[in-house]
C-alpha cells in the first residue's frame, strides 16, 4: 500500500512540475463544462494542457481551482495570470485573446 501511495504522489508531482515549466498555459476544466472550454491549439512555443477535475483532483486542490473552467499562465513555476469563469461556467468573452497577448509579452521578455 505504501508503494501505491508513493507512486501516485510522484506521478502527481511530476505532472504538476511539467505544467509549470518554462511558459505554460493550462486550462482547468471538467467533462461536464466542455462547451465552455477554449481551444489552446493556437499557442505556439509554450506548453499547453487541459486538465480535468475527474482525473486530477489533487492538482486542482493544490492550485486552488474554485471555478470551472479556469485558465492559468505559469512562467518558471510561478502563476502569472489567472482567468476564471463565474458561476455560469463560462470564461469571460475575449479572454483567449488576452491570454495570447500576455503570453506574447512573456515570450518577448525572454529574449
Secondary structure, DSSP 8 states (H G I E B T S, - for coil): -HHHHHHHHHHHHHHHHHHHSSEEEEEEE-GGGGGG----TT--SSEEEEEETTT-HHHHHHTT--SSSEEEEEETTEEEEEEE--TTS---TTHHHHHHHHHHHHHHHH-
